């Protein structure tokens, strides 16, 4: 049998030992490796969730934004934002800014 071949010994239909490229693995080793990989992925996801939560808590959202920022938040161009303002879909406040609540409402409609 060559070094690249796979040799399986089964006990009740479940491989007990597997040889891959000359390295022999026992069933428990394979399970342990799979659990380690799953734990690392789960820990990475949990860390990412905590990082996003921390960022959100330390960087509160602004109450109002300019037209360029509104365009970025909505994924539109600035001329399209101007058209939405002229059409009355978005309203400017006395400072010429757009309330984030209006942007959130447009995003919910999508």
N, C-alpha and C positions, 0 to 999 in steps of 0.2 A: 504494500500500500504506500503511495507516495505521500510526501509531507503535506500536500495541499488537499488531500482527501479527508472527508469527515467520517469518523467511525462512531457509531452510536450503539450503546448497550442499553437495552430497555428493561425496566422492571415494571410489570403490570402496564405496559404501553407507555410509560413515562421514561424519557432518557435519564439514566442514572449518571452516566459519564459520557462526555462528548469530547472528542479530540479534534481540534481545529489547528491546522498548520503546525502540527507537532506539539501543541500545548493541550494538556488534558484538563478539562473542567469538570467538577462535580456539580450535580444539580444545585446544591445549596450555594455554591459560589456564584452561579448564574443568577439565582434569585437575589442574593445579597447585592450583586452589582446592579441589578435592575432597580432594587429598592434605593440604593445610593443615588442613582441617576434621577429617580423620581423625587427624592428628597431635595437634591440640588435644584431641580427645576422649581419645586414648590417654594423653596427658600428664596430663589431669585424672584419669583412672582410676588411673594410676600414683601420682600425688600422694595420692589418697584411700587407696590401699592402704598407702603409707608412713605416712600420718597414723594410720591404725588400728593399724598395727604399733607405732608409737612410743607411742601411748596405752596399748596392752596391756603394753608393756615397762615403762612408767613408772607404771602403775597396776595392780599385781598384784591378782588376784581374792582376796577374803577366803576364809578356810578355812571359816568358819561365818557364818550370817546369822540375823537375827531373823525372826519369822513374817511381818511386813509386807514385808521385803525378799524373802523366799521367794515370797510372793504375787506381787510385781512380776516376779520372774524367771520364774515359771511362767505368768504371765498369768491368775492366779486371784484370788479374793477371800480376805481374811483368814479369814472363817468357813469357807471350803472348806479352807484350810490346817489350821485347827483340827480339822476332821473327818478329814483325812488323818492327823493326829497321833494322834487318838483311835483310828482304825482300825489304826494301826501301820504305815501306808505310809511315813510320815515319822517319824523318831525325834528327840527332843530330847536334847541332851547335858546334862551336869550343870549347865550355865549357862543352860539353857532355849533354846539356839540349835540351828539345823538345819545339818548339814554340807552344804557346797556339793556334795560328791560325791553325796549323796542326790538333790539337785535335778537334777544332770546325768543321773543314772540315770533319773529320771522323764521328763526331756526326751528321752532316747534311746528310751524306750518308745513315745513318741507317734508 
